[in-house]
């Protein structure tokens, strides 16, 4: 049986998630040169990714338990 941390880490192995994280990181870097609060959008993307990963890991953990 895998631990919850292993299940959570496995959620970030998907190619689409990695691409979205890379794009959000690049947007974060570019938003640092802007005077706007554009970095908030990047933090929202990361928050959504982590929320979806936690929900998915919880569902997988419950299925294994």
N, C-alpha and C positions, 0 to 999 in steps of 0.2 A: 504494500500500500504506500502510495506516494504521500509526502507531507503537503500541507497547504502551500508552503513556500515554493516547492517544486512545481506544483500545479500552476501557481501564479506566474512563475518564471516561464513556464511553457507557453503561456498565453501570448508572450511577446516574440515568439519564434516565427510567427506568420509573416510572409513577405509583405503583405499589404500593411500590416501594423508597423513593420520596420520602415517601410517607405513613408508612411504618414508621420512617424516619429522623426525621420530624417528631414522631411519637408518642414515640419514644425520647428526643428532646430535651426534650419537655414533661415526661416522666417524670423525666428527669435534673434539671430545674429543681425539680420538686416534691420530689424525694428529697433535695435540699440542705437542706430545712427539717426533715428527719427525722433522728433520732439513730441510726437503723439504718444498715446498710451497703447501702441499696437502690440506690445508684448502681452497684454491681457488676453488677446485672441489666442496666442500661443499657449498660454497657461490654461485656457479653456479647452484647447485640443488635448493637452496632456491630461487634464482632469477627466475628460471624457474617456480617454484611452484607459486610464487607471481604473475608473469606475466600471467600465465594461469588462476589464480583465478580472477585477475582484468578483464581480457577479458570476462570470463564467467559471472562475476557479472555485467559487463556493458551490456552484451546481455540480461541477466535476467531483469535488470532495464529498458532497452528499451522496452522489451516485456510488462512489467507491466505499463509503462507510456503510 
